[in-house]
Amino acid sequence: MNQLRTVGVAGTGHYVPERVLSNHDLEGMVETSDEWIFTRTGMRERRIAGEDQACSDLCYEAARQALQDAGMAPEELQLIVVATVTPDQLLPSTAAFLQEKLGAWNAGGWDINNACTGFLSALSTAYGMIASGSVDNALILGAEVLSRIINYQDRASCILFGDGAGAMVLKADHPRGQIIFNTTGMDGSQWDAIQRSAGGSRRPIDHEVLETKKHLMTLKGNEVFRFAVAKFRSLVTESLEATGHTPRDIGMVVPHQVNIRIIDSAMKKLDIDPDRIYVNLDRYGNTSAASIPIAFDEVRGKGLLKEGDLVSFVAFGAGLSWGSALLRW
């Protein structure tokens, strides 16, 4: 059996749309207030894609940055994996549209539908293919246009989500950002905690679906909250124990930007200093699969990492699904 190759992060990038939807804007749409939203979620505003912007358009902007950061031409790419629940269309994949926009004609690719865990699912998939020698590099993205599937009459959910895209280039034997641990999991018995019940083969779109808004996303907030707090803590602990580290060894935790109460609760139980947890949900809200790569690109851009730092990624979402990864910067 061939020895697995190491896999590192060669480049990152992100893009968020120009339009800002603030808590004050939401006050005019549903019965809510800036104070109510902020105290319960930590969110102040989120970005909303333009009417002419689809998922692949957001991907393209983030991908261009990541490729430039990696010093790569699109023709050098061998794999494109897009994590999204809001593809341009159901057929073909958003990866196909992105390949055309980039001119990455030598890359294979596909989409992954795993909601907020999607980016770490893409990372795990690309890592396995690169480590095994199937490909030498991959462009992975988390991208969402969640504003297209949100019910803006439901104050419990419409306050949470925003649009954006984050990208990462992975390369074989790259010395920086080596992935030393990754895992994903799922409990399908809780599939109804976060869902879009119509629009698929079980319940196609028709007039009744549109009238009852079953084509839009719903979530059971309390169930998701309890699940997320417990899973957050166990995922970080599992990755550290598997690699022989402790919470004090972590240089930066880049979590899925779900809710400040969930993040704070989990981190207190892990005894990790707040200044080692990167949070940007006050500016972008929950961007699902895009949240970790957007946040990580900001971490890099702000110079918050030094050589040798451990970086912990952790996410959880619909399915219910979860994932984590540990990088050595």
C-alpha positions in Angstrom: 0.0 0.0 0.0 1.3 3.4 -0.9 2.0 5.8 1.9 -0.5 8.7 2.2 0.8 12.1 1.1 0.5 15.2 3.3 -2.0 17.8 2.3 -1.7 21.5 3.0 -3.5 24.8 2.3 -1.9 26.7 -0.6 -4.4 29.5 -0.9 -7.7 31.0 0.4 -10.2 33.6 -0.6 -13.7 34.8 0.1 -16.5 37.0 -1.2 -19.6 38.6 0.3 -22.2 40.6 -1.6 -22.4 44.3 -1.3 -25.9 44.6 0.0 -26.2 44.7 3.8 -29.4 43.6 5.6 -29.2 45.0 9.1 -31.1 44.1 12.2 -32.8 47.5 11.8 -33.9 46.5 8.3 -35.5 43.4 9.7 -37.4 45.4 12.2 -39.4 46.7 9.2 -40.1 43.2 7.9 -41.0 41.1 11.0 -41.8 41.7 14.6 -38.3 41.9 16.1 -35.7 44.4 17.2 -32.0 45.0 17.0 -31.6 44.3 20.7 -33.7 41.0 20.5 -31.6 39.7 17.6 -28.2 40.7 19.0 -28.7 39.4 22.5 -29.9 36.0 21.2 -27.6 35.5 18.3 -24.7 38.0 18.3 -25.7 39.1 14.8 -25.9 42.8 13.7 -26.1 42.4 9.9 -25.8 39.9 7.0 -25.0 40.2 3.3 -27.6 39.5 0.6 -26.8 38.6 -3.0 -28.0 40.8 -5.9 -30.9 39.6 -8.1 -28.4 38.8 -10.8 -26.0 36.8 -8.6 -26.2 33.0 -8.4 -24.2 30.7 -6.2 -21.5 30.2 -8.9 -21.0 34.0 -9.2 -20.1 34.2 -5.5 -17.9 31.1 -5.9 -16.1 32.7 -8.8 -15.0 35.7 -6.8 -13.8 33.7 -3.9 -12.0 31.1 -6.2 -10.1 33.8 -8.1 -8.7 35.1 -4.8 -7.7 31.6 -3.6 -6.0 30.7 -6.9 -4.1 34.0 -6.9 -3.1 33.4 -3.3 -1.9 29.9 -4.3 0.0 31.2 -7.3 -2.0 28.8 -9.6 -3.6 29.2 -13.0 -7.1 27.7 -13.4 -5.8 25.3 -15.9 -3.6 23.7 -13.2 -6.6 22.7 -11.1 -7.5 19.0 -11.0 -10.6 19.0 -8.8 -13.4 21.4 -7.9 -15.8 20.6 -5.1 -18.6 23.1 -4.2 -20.4 22.7 -0.9 -23.9 24.3 -1.1 -27.6 23.8 -0.5 -28.4 26.7 -2.9 -27.0 25.6 -6.2 -27.5 27.7 -9.4 -29.9 25.0 -10.5 -30.6 21.3 -9.6 -28.9 20.1 -12.8 -26.0 20.4 -13.6 -23.7 21.0 -10.6 -22.6 24.4 -9.5 -19.0 23.1 -9.9 -19.7 22.8 -13.7 -20.7 26.5 -13.9 -17.7 27.5 -11.8 -15.4 25.4 -14.0 -16.6 27.3 -17.1 -16.3 30.7 -15.4 -12.7 30.0 -14.3 -11.6 28.2 -17.5 -10.4 25.3 -15.3 -10.8 22.8 -18.2 -8.5 20.1 -16.6 -10.6 19.8 -13.4 -13.2 17.3 -12.6 -15.8 18.3 -10.0 -19.1 18.0 -8.2 -21.3 19.6 -5.5 -21.8 18.4 -1.9 -25.1 19.0 -0.2 -24.5 18.9 3.5 -25.6 22.3 4.7 -23.5 23.9 7.4 -21.2 20.9 7.5 -20.7 21.1 3.7 -17.3 22.8 3.6 -15.7 20.3 6.0 -17.3 17.5 4.0 -15.6 19.0 0.9 -12.3 19.3 2.7 -12.5 15.6 3.9 -13.3 14.4 0.3 -10.6 16.5 -1.3 -8.1 15.5 1.4 -8.7 11.8 0.8 -8.2 12.1 -3.0 -5.1 14.2 -2.7 -3.5 12.1 0.1 -4.2 8.9 -1.9 -2.6 10.2 -5.0 -5.8 10.4 -7.1 -5.2 14.2 -7.7 -2.5 16.6 -6.8 -4.6 19.6 -5.9 -8.2 20.7 -5.4 -10.3 23.9 -5.1 -12.9 23.5 -2.4 -15.6 26.0 -1.7 -18.5 26.7 0.7 -21.0 29.0 -0.9 -24.6 29.9 -0.2 -27.4 32.2 -1.5 -29.6 31.4 1.5 -31.7 34.6 1.0 -33.4 32.7 -1.8 -34.7 30.0 0.5 -35.5 32.0 3.6 -39.1 32.7 4.8 -38.9 36.4 5.6 -42.2 36.2 7.5 -40.7 33.8 10.0 -38.8 35.8 12.6 -37.2 32.8 14.2 -35.2 31.9 11.0 -35.0 35.0 8.8 -32.8 36.9 11.2 -30.1 34.2 11.1 -28.9 33.7 7.6 -26.8 35.6 5.0 -25.1 35.0 1.6 -21.4 34.5 0.8 -18.6 32.2 -0.5 -15.3 31.0 0.8 -12.6 29.1 -1.1 -9.5 27.1 -0.3 -6.8 25.5 -2.5 -5.4 22.2 -1.2 -2.1 20.8 -2.5 -0.2 17.6 -2.0 2.9 18.0 0.2 2.3 21.7 0.7 4.2 22.6 3.9 1.7 25.2 5.3 -1.7 24.4 6.7 -1.2 20.6 6.7 -4.4 18.7 7.6 -3.5 16.4 10.5 -7.1 15.3 11.4 -10.5 15.4 9.8 -13.8 13.6 10.5 -17.5 13.8 9.5 -20.6 12.2 10.8 -24.4 12.3 10.7 -27.5 11.3 12.6 -30.2 10.9 10.0 -32.9 10.2 12.6 -32.9 14.0 13.2 -33.4 15.0 9.5 -36.4 17.1 10.2 -34.6 19.6 12.5 -33.4 21.7 9.5 -35.1 21.1 6.2 -36.7 22.2 2.9 -39.6 19.8 2.7 -40.6 20.5 -0.9 -38.7 21.0 -4.2 -37.3 17.4 -4.5 -38.6 14.2 -5.9 -40.8 13.4 -2.8 -42.7 16.7 -3.0 -42.3 18.6 -6.3 -43.1 22.3 -6.5 -46.7 23.1 -7.2 -49.2 25.9 -6.4 -49.9 24.4 -2.9 -46.2 24.3 -2.1 -45.7 27.9 -3.0 -48.8 29.1 -1.1 -47.8 27.2 2.0 -44.1 28.2 1.6 -42.9 24.5 2.0 -40.2 25.2 -0.6 -38.5 27.5 2.0 -36.2 26.4 4.9 -37.5 25.6 8.4 -35.7 24.8 11.6 -36.4 23.6 15.1 -34.2 26.1 17.0 -34.2 24.5 20.5 -33.3 21.1 19.1 -30.5 22.5 17.0 -29.2 24.5 19.9 -28.8 21.6 22.2 -27.3 19.4 19.5 -24.8 22.0 18.5 -23.5 22.8 22.0 -22.9 19.2 22.8 -21.4 18.3 19.4 -19.2 21.3 19.3 -17.4 20.4 22.5 -17.1 16.7 21.6 -15.7 17.4 18.1 -12.9 19.7 19.4 -12.1 17.2 22.1 -12.0 14.3 19.7 -9.6 16.0 17.3 -7.2 17.0 20.1 -7.2 13.6 21.7 -6.6 11.9 18.3 -3.5 14.0 17.7 -2.2 14.1 21.3 -3.0 17.7 22.0 -4.9 19.7 24.6 -7.1 22.9 24.3 -4.1 25.0 25.3 -2.3 23.9 22.2 -4.9 25.5 19.9 -3.8 28.7 18.2 -7.2 29.5 16.7 -10.7 27.9 16.6 -12.6 28.8 13.5 -16.1 27.5 14.1 -19.2 27.4 11.9 -20.7 30.8 12.6 -24.0 29.6 13.9 -24.9 31.6 17.1 -22.8 33.4 19.6 -24.5 31.7 22.5 -23.7 28.2 21.1 -20.1 29.2 20.5 -19.6 30.8 23.9 -21.2 27.9 25.8 -19.1 25.3 24.1 -15.8 27.3 24.5 -16.3 27.9 28.2 -16.6 24.2 28.8 -13.5 23.6 26.7 -11.5 26.2 28.6 -10.3 28.0 25.5 -9.6 31.7 25.7 -12.1 33.9 23.8 -9.2 35.6 21.9 -8.4 32.2 20.3 -12.0 31.9 18.8 -12.7 33.7 15.6 -16.2 35.1 15.3 -17.5 37.2 12.4 -21.2 36.4 12.6 -22.0 39.9 13.8 -21.2 41.1 10.3 -22.3 38.1 8.1 -24.8 36.1 10.1 -24.9 32.3 9.4 -23.7 31.6 5.9 -24.0 27.9 6.3 -21.3 26.1 4.2 -19.5 29.4 3.5 -19.0 30.4 7.1 -15.8 28.5 7.9 -13.8 29.4 4.7 -14.9 33.0 4.9 -13.8 33.2 8.5 -10.5 31.4 7.9 -9.6 33.7 5.0 -10.2 36.7 7.4 -8.0 35.1 10.1 -5.2 34.8 7.5 -5.8 38.3 6.2 -5.6 39.8 9.7 -2.3 37.9 10.5 -3.8 36.1 13.4 -1.8 32.9 12.8 1.9 32.2 13.3 3.9 29.3 12.1 3.2 26.1 13.9 -0.2 27.1 15.2 -3.0 24.5 15.5 -6.2 25.6 13.8 -9.4 23.9 14.7 -12.4 23.8 12.3 -15.8 22.6 13.6 -19.2 22.6 12.1 -22.7 21.0 12.5 -25.9 21.4 10.5 -28.8 19.7 8.7 -28.9 16.0 8.6 -28.2 16.4 11.4 -24.5 16.3 10.4 -21.2 17.4 11.8 -17.5 17.6 11.0 -14.2 18.8 12.3 -10.6 19.3 11.1 -7.3 20.2 12.6 -4.6 22.0 10.7 -1.0 22.7 11.6 -0.1 26.2 10.3 
